[in-house]
Amino acid sequence: MATFLFDRIVFGPVNSRRLGISLGINLLPSDRKWCSFNCIYCECGWTDRQPFFSGGFPSGGLVKEELKKRLILMQRQGKFPDTITFAGNGEPTIHPEFGRIISDTVELRNLFAPEAKIAVLSNGTMLDDHSVFLALKKVDQNILKVDSAREETMRLLNQPGDGFRMDRLLDNIRRFSGKFVLQTMFIKGMIGNRSFDNTSAGELHDWLKLVEDLNPEMVMVYTIARDTPLQGLQRIAASKLRDIASMVSRLGIPVQVSA
Ligand code: SF4
């Protein structure tokens, strides 16, 4: 297993399959992964199950300082990011100052890279916190993960922490009234002696109904590209992802495939 952690707050820029030249921001500690999910395919490895403590996060002030320094440097070099992307070692919205950090990022983006979009990759589990909801409303690409319309499959793939309720997550996503990007990882494999495949006909039928119901401004479909903590997972063929994308297009919703 060769999963990895980001060792700094601002990283890259990297050429992203989905986001172009992406300047990354990691709001999580650099020495462990913290997330409210424990996805079997997570590039950062398995979730550290130790309780969260706010002292492990970089302060909002430090995040602002680091981002400002990097944007000034990029501006001097004439190399602007297409996207400033909150991702990193887990779920970014867990950061206790997430709302303030997004406001600071909007301010810095407007000053130093006005063409850049701000994207947040989130699993949506912190949306009960109103400040997180308001912050995600401010960003250009509010990218929310829903890997299956079926709770059983979703629990298998994402392994959420205690207290998670899928109906609550979906209700919270509906509060964006379609102003979000739905991101789905398609994958198949075995967990123990149990097989799963979220591209089966039944799964896709239910997922498409959910897509239609949530009516996002865009759908991103993708499959694994790097090592995963659970061994033996299988990528989905590019042709299958394109078929899925066609089904989404027929709903009148833009779709992006990363194969
Ligand atoms: S939600 Fe994202 S960061 Fe969290 S476990 Fe899943 S893939 Fe990893």
Boltz pocket constraint, residues with backbone or C-beta under 6 A from the ligand:
constraints:
  - pocket:
      binder: B
      contacts: [[A, 34], [A, 35], [A, 36], [A, 37], [A, 38], [A, 39], [A, 41], [A, 42], [A, 43], [A, 44], [A, 45], [A, 47], [A, 88], [A, 89], [A, 90], [A, 91], [A, 122], [A, 123], [A, 145], [A, 158]]
      max_distance: 6.0
